[in-house]
Amino acid sequence: MAGVDYTERIPNNVNLGENRRLQRALEEWQPKFLEWWRDMGPHGSQANDVYLRTAVSVDPQGWAQFGYLKMPDYRWGIFLAEPEPARAIPFGDHKGRPVWQDVPGEYRGVLRRLIVTQGDTEPASVEQQRHLGRTCPSLYDLRNLFQVNVEEGRHLWAMVYLLDAYFGRDGREESEGLLQRRSGDPDKPRILGAFNEKTPDWISYLMFTYFTDRDGKYQLASLAESGFDPLSRTCRFMLTEEAHHMFVGETGVGRVVQRTCELMRQGKTDDVRTYGAIDLPTIQKYLNFHCSVSLDLFGSEISTNAANFYTMSLKGRFEETKKNDDHQLKDATYPVTELDGDKVTVREEPALPSLNERLRDDYIADCQRGVDRWNRIVKEHGVDFELRLPHRAFHRKIGVFTDVRVSPDGRLLTEAEWGAKKHEWLPTPADEAYIQSLMQPVTERGKFANWIAPPARGVNGQPVDFEYVRLA
């Protein structure tokens, strides 16, 4: 990278060209990142010209420039949202004081862990999705997949910038570690469980971008409240890109639901598998799985770590500044869903250690809005079926409901009852084999796989049948 024009090759608003120490750190890291991208990025697609959105600045004219390029040539930039004048810390023990521009020494280790945990999710999702390009349902969907992938790569750069710029040698070592862990690797797995799950097909991918990327929205929004201003500003800009990832999930699942309902009405049958489509009960199973796995990402219902992050003014609540309380919560309570003997109950708990549950509540309400939109599609087609979010205790691996047998409607079950019914609630090997049988690539312009409807409109004003990816 010697002699690189940093503004051109790495678009940024952090004065990268004037910081020699940071330049040297990135000079060592970038070749390793590109090697990781070649090894673990979209398989077999590195030579394709893709119609991608690239951020070159944070203003409305610069943050979304479109054009063809090969993914290894993508300009992974480093951007912080514009600073808020005289911003004060909005919560915790340091509420009302000026935000920190440097890492507060007493919180150095905790802050680094927060950044590393968030940073680890970004390359993990690229690794999970690396084979999906080979079974794309259309060029439109293939382009959206690649857009998500390169932006997850940019989000990794955003976290690496914070580690290298503010944490010295420790930060550089953590940056290396972000490229060394691998999704699903038994020896060096990714930090969070959901990012070690396989994403073997497109319905899994669309559910992932709806549910798991939505968890990312809530985690980033909480970090965007941070008293450490560089982290806050980094996450605020990342949220502008994260919105597209959730759009891909919500509209993608909606298009699957639409196509299923169209075929149900045309064929006057519930058995759309005979037409090569995905039946609504199977869509519900995949919804159950991805929602429950994503609920685990919020952590335990009662968490001293969450309380400490808040008290230290490092990680706030979703839309912290819009909440009408003292923003310190030392005497407040919050209703938490818990297990009480043989029943699920709700009990008031101290608000500080209940912050994970509050964020999970915000997330569930947001997820429900999308499910409501999917159900409107079902209703418009005259189909008698309703998609539902599973109960928060269903199929959990983290928190008080770890491995507790609970039905999607919230009933506690015996092990025998669970064993008899789980095939109705979660994808079975037969379901997975059927979904795999549908994963045949469709790469002709304007054509779509039979199991998904075309989108309502194209990307950036382009027609739906635009050549979004030029296959090599």
Secondary structure, DSSP 4 states (H G I P E B T S, - for coil): -TT--HHHHS-BSS-GGG-HHHHHHHHHHHHHHHHHHHHHSSTT-TT-EEEEEE-SSSSTTTS-EEEEEEGGG----B--PPPPTT-B--SSTTTTSBPBSS--GGGHHHHHHHHHHHHHHHHHHHHHTTTGGGG-S-HHHHHHHHHHHHHHHHHHHHHHHHHHHHSHHHHHHHHHHHHH--TT-SSS--SSGGGGS---SHHHHHHIIIIIHHHHHHHHHHHTT-SBHHHHHHHHHHHHHHHHHHHHHHHHHHHHHHHHHHHHHHHT-S-GGGGT---HHHHHHHHHHHHHHHHHTT--SS-HHHHHHHHTTSS--TTGGG--S-SS-SS-EEEEEEEETTEEEEEEEETGGGHHHHHHHHHHHHHHHHHHHHHHHHHHTT------PPPTTTT--SSTTTT--B-TTS-B--HHHHHHHHHHHS--HHHHHHHHHH-----STT---TTSPPPSS-STT--TTS--EE--
